[in-house]
Amino acid sequence: MASTPNIVDVTESDFADAVLTSSGSKPVLVDFWATWCRPCTMMAPVLDELAGAESDKLTVAKVDVEANQELAAEYQITAIPALLLFSEGKVVKRITGAKSKSALRAELGDVLGS
């Protein structure tokens, strides 16, 4: 799954800078995914649209669990897609499984203000 201009690809080497100590006060929604995961593929356009439409309120990042297994283990990712919302370097919300655009927006309502 190719990266889009709206979504940041993150690896173990740059996770701390991109997510934990990201500049600004925007929360970061991290999508833990894999190329072989069909629900992950289904979520990609939803996340891309969300990232573009809400770029002023939220940063969206992707972590390939196959290439970043230690990171997936550290955050106890046992099922994908798994979305972790980070605020000020801490996980404040976990969303597991594919979600429709409206369901995802509802889950993130406190961040998006909707």
mmCIF file of the C-alpha atoms, coordinates in Angstrom:
data_MODEL
# 
_entry.id   MODEL 
# 
loop_
_atom_site.group_PDB 
_atom_site.id 
_atom_site.type_symbol 
_atom_site.label_atom_id 
_atom_site.label_alt_id 
_atom_site.label_comp_id 
_atom_site.label_asym_id 
_atom_site.label_entity_id 
_atom_site.label_seq_id 
_atom_site.pdbx_PDB_ins_code 
_atom_site.Cartn_x 
_atom_site.Cartn_y 
_atom_site.Cartn_z 
_atom_site.occupancy 
_atom_site.B_iso_or_equiv 
_atom_site.pdbx_formal_charge 
_atom_site.auth_seq_id 
_atom_site.auth_comp_id 
_atom_site.auth_asym_id 
_atom_site.auth_atom_id 
_atom_site.pdbx_PDB_model_num 
ATOM 1   C CA . MET A 1 1   ? 0.000   0.000  0.000  1.00 0.00 ? 1   MET A CA 1 
ATOM 2   C CA . ALA A 1 2   ? 1.633   3.163  -1.189 1.00 0.00 ? 2   ALA A CA 1 
ATOM 3   C CA . SER A 1 3   ? 1.865   6.203  0.968  1.00 0.00 ? 3   SER A CA 1 
ATOM 4   C CA . THR A 1 4   ? -0.232  9.213  0.068  1.00 0.00 ? 4   THR A CA 1 
ATOM 5   C CA . PRO A 1 5   ? 0.583   12.898 0.464  1.00 0.00 ? 5   PRO A CA 1 
ATOM 6   C CA . ASN A 1 6   ? -1.832  13.064 3.405  1.00 0.00 ? 6   ASN A CA 1 
ATOM 7   C CA . ILE A 1 7   ? -0.436  10.106 5.380  1.00 0.00 ? 7   ILE A CA 1 
ATOM 8   C CA . VAL A 1 8   ? 3.010   9.749  6.931  1.00 0.00 ? 8   VAL A CA 1 
ATOM 9   C CA . ASP A 1 9   ? 4.790   6.368  6.723  1.00 0.00 ? 9   ASP A CA 1 
ATOM 10  C CA . VAL A 1 10  ? 6.467   5.658  10.048 1.00 0.00 ? 10  VAL A CA 1 
ATOM 11  C CA . THR A 1 11  ? 9.035   3.019  11.020 1.00 0.00 ? 11  THR A CA 1 
ATOM 12  C CA . GLU A 1 12  ? 10.663  1.945  14.251 1.00 0.00 ? 12  GLU A CA 1 
ATOM 13  C CA . SER A 1 13  ? 13.543  4.328  13.601 1.00 0.00 ? 13  SER A CA 1 
ATOM 14  C CA . ASP A 1 14  ? 11.425  7.467  13.271 1.00 0.00 ? 14  ASP A CA 1 
ATOM 15  C CA . PHE A 1 15  ? 8.362   6.576  15.382 1.00 0.00 ? 15  PHE A CA 1 
ATOM 16  C CA . ALA A 1 16  ? 9.449   8.584  18.414 1.00 0.00 ? 16  ALA A CA 1 
ATOM 17  C CA . ASP A 1 17  ? 10.040  11.739 16.365 1.00 0.00 ? 17  ASP A CA 1 
ATOM 18  C CA . ALA A 1 18  ? 6.962   11.371 14.160 1.00 0.00 ? 18  ALA A CA 1 
ATOM 19  C CA . VAL A 1 19  ? 4.467   10.256 16.805 1.00 0.00 ? 19  VAL A CA 1 
ATOM 20  C CA . LEU A 1 20  ? 5.633   10.534 20.406 1.00 0.00 ? 20  LEU A CA 1 
ATOM 21  C CA . THR A 1 21  ? 7.294   13.931 20.240 1.00 0.00 ? 21  THR A CA 1 
ATOM 22  C CA . SER A 1 22  ? 5.596   15.294 17.117 1.00 0.00 ? 22  SER A CA 1 
ATOM 23  C CA . SER A 1 23  ? 5.688   19.035 16.839 1.00 0.00 ? 23  SER A CA 1 
ATOM 24  C CA . GLY A 1 24  ? 2.508   20.944 17.440 1.00 0.00 ? 24  GLY A CA 1 
ATOM 25  C CA . SER A 1 25  ? -0.435  19.993 19.546 1.00 0.00 ? 25  SER A CA 1 
ATOM 26  C CA . LYS A 1 26  ? -2.230  17.797 17.003 1.00 0.00 ? 26  LYS A CA 1 
ATOM 27  C CA . PRO A 1 27  ? -2.942  14.210 17.983 1.00 0.00 ? 27  PRO A CA 1 
ATOM 28  C CA . VAL A 1 28  ? -1.526  11.470 15.765 1.00 0.00 ? 28  VAL A CA 1 
ATOM 29  C CA . LEU A 1 29  ? -3.674  8.564  14.557 1.00 0.00 ? 29  LEU A CA 1 
ATOM 30  C CA . VAL A 1 30  ? -1.407  5.599  13.809 1.00 0.00 ? 30  VAL A CA 1 
ATOM 31  C CA . ASP A 1 31  ? -2.704  2.860  11.515 1.00 0.00 ? 31  ASP A CA 1 
ATOM 32  C CA . PHE A 1 32  ? -0.989  -0.478 12.178 1.00 0.00 ? 32  PHE A CA 1 
ATOM 33  C CA . TRP A 1 33  ? -1.503  -2.492 8.987  1.00 0.00 ? 33  TRP A CA 1 
ATOM 34  C CA . ALA A 1 34  ? -0.012  -5.124 6.644  1.00 0.00 ? 34  ALA A CA 1 
ATOM 35  C CA . THR A 1 35  ? -0.055  -5.580 2.879  1.00 0.00 ? 35  THR A CA 1 
ATOM 36  C CA . TRP A 1 36  ? -1.801  -8.963 3.157  1.00 0.00 ? 36  TRP A CA 1 
ATOM 37  C CA . CYS A 1 37  ? -4.623  -7.585 5.338  1.00 0.00 ? 37  CYS A CA 1 
ATOM 38  C CA . ARG A 1 38  ? -7.786  -7.094 3.280  1.00 0.00 ? 38  ARG A CA 1 
ATOM 39  C CA . PRO A 1 39  ? -9.597  -4.978 5.915  1.00 0.00 ? 39  PRO A CA 1 
ATOM 40  C CA . CYS A 1 40  ? -6.481  -2.781 6.076  1.00 0.00 ? 40  CYS A CA 1 
ATOM 41  C CA . THR A 1 41  ? -6.711  -2.234 2.322  1.00 0.00 ? 41  THR A CA 1 
ATOM 42  C CA . MET A 1 42  ? -10.382 -1.339 2.697  1.00 0.00 ? 42  MET A CA 1 
ATOM 43  C CA . MET A 1 43  ? -9.515  1.253  5.353  1.00 0.00 ? 43  MET A CA 1 
ATOM 44  C CA . ALA A 1 44  ? -6.806  2.958  3.291  1.00 0.00 ? 44  ALA A CA 1 
ATOM 45  C CA . PRO A 1 45  ? -9.079  5.305  1.286  1.00 0.00 ? 45  PRO A CA 1 
ATOM 46  C CA . VAL A 1 46  ? -11.084 6.162  4.420  1.00 0.00 ? 46  VAL A CA 1 
ATOM 47  C CA . LEU A 1 47  ? -7.903  7.112  6.271  1.00 0.00 ? 47  LEU A CA 1 
ATOM 48  C CA . ASP A 1 48  ? -6.549  9.036  3.294  1.00 0.00 ? 48  ASP A CA 1 
ATOM 49  C CA . GLU A 1 49  ? -9.745  11.059 3.045  1.00 0.00 ? 49  GLU A CA 1 
ATOM 50  C CA . LEU A 1 50  ? -9.772  11.679 6.795  1.00 0.00 ? 50  LEU A CA 1 
ATOM 51  C CA . ALA A 1 51  ? -6.127  12.745 6.742  1.00 0.00 ? 51  ALA A CA 1 
ATOM 52  C CA . GLY A 1 52  ? -6.777  15.239 3.950  1.00 0.00 ? 52  GLY A CA 1 
ATOM 53  C CA . ALA A 1 53  ? -10.024 16.652 5.321  1.00 0.00 ? 53  ALA A CA 1 
ATOM 54  C CA . GLU A 1 54  ? -8.867  16.938 8.931  1.00 0.00 ? 54  GLU A CA 1 
ATOM 55  C CA . SER A 1 55  ? -5.187  17.811 8.507  1.00 0.00 ? 55  SER A CA 1 
ATOM 56  C CA . ASP A 1 56  ? -5.614  20.852 10.743 1.00 0.00 ? 56  ASP A CA 1 
ATOM 57  C CA . LYS A 1 57  ? -6.861  18.696 13.644 1.00 0.00 ? 57  LYS A CA 1 
ATOM 58  C CA . LEU A 1 58  ? -5.118  15.352 13.182 1.00 0.00 ? 58  LEU A CA 1 
ATOM 59  C CA . THR A 1 59  ? -2.014  13.737 11.712 1.00 0.00 ? 59  THR A CA 1 
ATOM 60  C CA . VAL A 1 60  ? -2.458  10.249 10.235 1.00 0.00 ? 60  VAL A CA 1 
ATOM 61  C CA . ALA A 1 61  ? 0.506   7.852  10.152 1.00 0.00 ? 61  ALA A CA 1 
ATOM 62  C CA . LYS A 1 62  ? 0.925   4.242  8.998  1.00 0.00 ? 62  LYS A CA 1 
ATOM 63  C CA . VAL A 1 63  ? 3.094   1.491  10.478 1.00 0.00 ? 63  VAL A CA 1 
ATOM 64  C CA . ASP A 1 64  ? 3.598   -1.736 8.521  1.00 0.00 ? 64  ASP A CA 1 
ATOM 65  C CA . VAL A 1 65  ? 3.513   -4.438 11.211 1.00 0.00 ? 65  VAL A CA 1 
ATOM 66  C CA . GLU A 1 66  ? 5.517   -6.882 9.086  1.00 0.00 ? 66  GLU A CA 1 
ATOM 67  C CA . ALA A 1 67  ? 8.417   -4.468 8.729  1.00 0.00 ? 67  ALA A CA 1 
ATOM 68  C CA . ASN A 1 68  ? 8.115   -3.066 12.256 1.00 0.00 ? 68  ASN A CA 1 
ATOM 69  C CA . GLN A 1 69  ? 7.401   -6.091 14.440 1.00 0.00 ? 69  GLN A CA 1 
ATOM 70  C CA . GLU A 1 70  ? 9.043   -4.707 17.568 1.00 0.00 ? 70  GLU A CA 1 
ATOM 71  C CA . LEU A 1 71  ? 6.867   -1.609 17.412 1.00 0.00 ? 71  LEU A CA 1 
ATOM 72  C CA . ALA A 1 72  ? 3.750   -3.740 16.907 1.00 0.00 ? 72  ALA A CA 1 
ATOM 73  C CA . ALA A 1 73  ? 4.730   -5.862 19.909 1.00 0.00 ? 73  ALA A CA 1 
ATOM 74  C CA . GLU A 1 74  ? 5.462   -2.812 22.065 1.00 0.00 ? 74  GLU A CA 1 
ATOM 75  C CA . TYR A 1 75  ? 1.929   -1.503 21.458 1.00 0.00 ? 75  TYR A CA 1 
ATOM 76  C CA . GLN A 1 76  ? 0.372   -4.972 21.801 1.00 0.00 ? 76  GLN A CA 1 
ATOM 77  C CA . ILE A 1 77  ? -1.042  -5.076 18.283 1.00 0.00 ? 77  ILE A CA 1 
ATOM 78  C CA . THR A 1 78  ? -2.692  -8.501 18.079 1.00 0.00 ? 78  THR A CA 1 
ATOM 79  C CA . ALA A 1 79  ? -5.249  -7.791 15.352 1.00 0.00 ? 79  ALA A CA 1 
ATOM 80  C CA . ILE A 1 80  ? -5.160  -5.448 12.372 1.00 0.00 ? 80  ILE A CA 1 
ATOM 81  C CA . PRO A 1 81  ? -6.161  -2.962 11.270 1.00 0.00 ? 81  PRO A CA 1 
ATOM 82  C CA . ALA A 1 82  ? -5.492  -1.324 14.595 1.00 0.00 ? 82  ALA A CA 1 
ATOM 83  C CA . LEU A 1 83  ? -5.667  2.421  14.994 1.00 0.00 ? 83  LEU A CA 1 
ATOM 84  C CA . LEU A 1 84  ? -4.002  4.034  17.992 1.00 0.00 ? 84  LEU A CA 1 
ATOM 85  C CA . LEU A 1 85  ? -4.611  7.676  18.747 1.00 0.00 ? 85  LEU A CA 1 
ATOM 86  C CA . PHE A 1 86  ? -1.651  9.371  20.422 1.00 0.00 ? 86  PHE A CA 1 
ATOM 87  C CA . SER A 1 87  ? -1.862  12.668 22.243 1.00 0.00 ? 87  SER A CA 1 
ATOM 88  C CA . GLU A 1 88  ? 1.204   14.158 23.884 1.00 0.00 ? 88  GLU A CA 1 
ATOM 89  C CA . GLY A 1 89  ? 3.079   10.887 23.367 1.00 0.00 ? 89  GLY A CA 1 
ATOM 90  C CA . LYS A 1 90  ? 0.472   8.658  25.031 1.00 0.00 ? 90  LYS A CA 1 
ATOM 91  C CA . VAL A 1 91  ? -2.129  6.291  23.596 1.00 0.00 ? 91  VAL A CA 1 
ATOM 92  C CA . VAL A 1 92  ? -5.521  7.815  24.349 1.00 0.00 ? 92  VAL A CA 1 
ATOM 93  C CA . LYS A 1 93  ? -7.700  5.584  22.163 1.00 0.00 ? 93  LYS A CA 1 
ATOM 94  C CA . ARG A 1 94  ? -7.529  2.157  20.470 1.00 0.00 ? 94  ARG A CA 1 
ATOM 95  C CA . ILE A 1 95  ? -9.751  1.250  17.528 1.00 0.00 ? 95  ILE A CA 1 
ATOM 96  C CA . THR A 1 96  ? -9.532  -2.273 16.137 1.00 0.00 ? 96  THR A CA 1 
ATOM 97  C CA . GLY A 1 97  ? -11.043 -3.565 12.919 1.00 0.00 ? 97  GLY A CA 1 
ATOM 98  C CA . ALA A 1 98  ? -12.224 -1.972 9.702  1.00 0.00 ? 98  ALA A CA 1 
ATOM 99  C CA . LYS A 1 99  ? -14.588 0.952  10.151 1.00 0.00 ? 99  LYS A CA 1 
ATOM 100 C CA . SER A 1 100 ? -16.744 2.919  7.756  1.00 0.00 ? 100 SER A CA 1 
ATOM 101 C CA . LYS A 1 101 ? -15.970 6.599  7.328  1.00 0.00 ? 101 LYS A CA 1 
ATOM 102 C CA . SER A 1 102 ? -18.938 7.594  9.500  1.00 0.00 ? 102 SER A CA 1 
ATOM 103 C CA . ALA A 1 103 ? -18.063 5.056  12.219 1.00 0.00 ? 103 ALA A CA 1 
ATOM 104 C CA . LEU A 1 104 ? -14.448 6.231  12.308 1.00 0.00 ? 104 LEU A CA 1 
ATOM 105 C CA . ARG A 1 105 ? -15.516 9.873  12.480 1.00 0.00 ? 105 ARG A CA 1 
ATOM 106 C CA . ALA A 1 106 ? -17.842 8.988  15.364 1.00 0.00 ? 106 ALA A CA 1 
ATOM 107 C CA . GLU A 1 107 ? -14.986 7.225  17.209 1.00 0.00 ? 107 GLU A CA 1 
ATOM 108 C CA . LEU A 1 108 ? -12.808 10.310 16.735 1.00 0.00 ? 108 LEU A CA 1 
ATOM 109 C CA . GLY A 1 109 ? -15.552 12.822 17.469 1.00 0.00 ? 109 GLY A CA 1 
ATOM 110 C CA . ASP A 1 110 ? -13.808 14.221 20.541 1.00 0.00 ? 110 ASP A CA 1 
ATOM 111 C CA . VAL A 1 111 ? -10.725 15.012 18.422 1.00 0.00 ? 111 VAL A CA 1 
ATOM 112 C CA . LEU A 1 112 ? -12.512 16.158 15.276 1.00 0.00 ? 112 LEU A CA 1 
ATOM 113 C CA . GLY A 1 113 ? -15.166 18.121 17.103 1.00 0.00 ? 113 GLY A CA 1 
ATOM 114 C CA . SER A 1 114 ? -18.018 16.314 15.374 1.00 0.00 ? 114 SER A CA 1 
# 
